[in-house]
Every structure is written in structure tokens, then in C-alpha cells.
Amino acid sequence: MAGGHYRLYPTSRHLQGEPPVTDTAANNWLETLPKTRLMGEFSLWSADLANLEQEIKRVDPHVDIYHADVADGRFAPSFLFFPDQLARIRKLTAKPIHVHLMVEGDIVLSQIRQFAEAGADLISVHPENGPVVQEAIALIRELGLKAGIVLRLETPVETIRPLVANLDFVTLLGTAIGVKGQGLSPAACPRLVEAAAILKDQGRTDIVLAADGGIRENTVPLLREAGAQTVVLGSLAFNDKDLAGRMAWLHGL
């Protein structure tokens, strides 16, 4: 279904008498992102998952993008999120949702279809999945979504060069994949600098460059200086009692 989102579920909600929101972000959400400042991509993995509806209501005014990690327990040592969960989240917000697929290559195409149907606006896959990656990116775009790539810490940044023509997002992990609470690798910032240079060399400075992992108060300024346009916020956002103040600080970097 080129040119539009692939959707099967109802587009309206009836939650506690609230007005419905659309089942997708605005069609031009990528173009209207506030790229003149550092953006906050809120990782749903760090929300209170037992009270997710309330969490989304609480943080939604401060969110530029939601980040939903999906892991199969094989490619990454976790089990996260599921399509039906994402469909529920989609009905709670009109903000763009970025689905990060940390799954083995043999299921990546079916996962793309399921999460497109559930309401993703952007789906990122891993080049470590091998030959299926080009097909995966083509499928994401065919379904009317934005396409991204995420690089594991050990994957050479040069891997993105042959892919950038068909990408909208590039995300670099700054820690080992799928494990919370790790410190930022010393290699993370130089890798962002390298990625930014590749995007510039390919004439794709419109691609959003994101940093994920090891996001702390002391590391965010370093990542921003290295070229990150958005950072994937976990506890730094969800656990802050003054979220408005935290985001004002982040936007000012």
C-alpha cells in the first residue's frame, strides 16, 4: 500500500470519554520535527509499564518522538514490545512512534508488517540482519512509513553508506544492545562524528541522526556536540520529577 499507512484497527478511541486522536502522526511529521534543537525521543521501555496510559498522558506534552524497542530474545537478550501493545499506545497519542526492531532476520519482514499495522510511523532495522535489510527497508517504505537503520556498537559505521539513499533515520547504539543501565562507550561520540560525515558526503543531511544507550546528564552534551539530533531518553526523562525543567535543559544544548 504505497503512499499511505498500513492499518487494520479502528482509528478512534473511547477512553474515559476523551476525544479521539488519529491512528498515526501527521503525514508530514518528519518534516516538522524541531531540528534546530536537540530532540527528545522517549523510550517506552523506561515508562511504568503497569500504568502506561497514565505515563503517556504525563509525558506526552514533552515528547518529540516515542521510541518502542521490539526484541525477540534472540537478536537481543530481552522480550519487548508486542504489536497489540503498540496498537493500544497508538490510540493514546498523535506523536510519531519509532519502532526499533531488535529481531532476527528470518522474522524481520513479518514484524515490519505487524508493527506497521499496529501504528508505527518509523521502523528501524539492523544491518546485522544481512541480505534481508534492503528488502526490509523497501517494505517499510512501500507501507508508507519512514525507514531507519540502527547500528550495534561493534558494527562499522561505514555500513550505512550504501543504505542512506533510502533512509530517514540513522541511530547509533552507544552501549551493548538490549541491556539497560550501561555506561556510554568511549567509541560512541567518535562514531556519531563519523556517521554525520558520511551523511554529509552523501548529500543526506536531512536524515535524522540519533543516539541510543548510555543517555545520562553528563553524556547528553557530549552526544549533542558529536552530532546527535535526538537522544533516546529512558530514566533521565521518566524518572525526573521536574520533566519540564529537564526538557528545557535538553532543548538548550
Helices and strands as residue ranges (DSSP letters): E 39-43, G 44-46, G 49-51, H 52-59, G 60-62, E 65-72, E 79-80, H 83-90, E 97-102, H 108-118, E 122-125, G 127-129, H 132-142, E 146-151, G 157-166, E 169-173, H 188-201, E 208-212, H 220-226, E 230-233, H 235-238, H 243-251
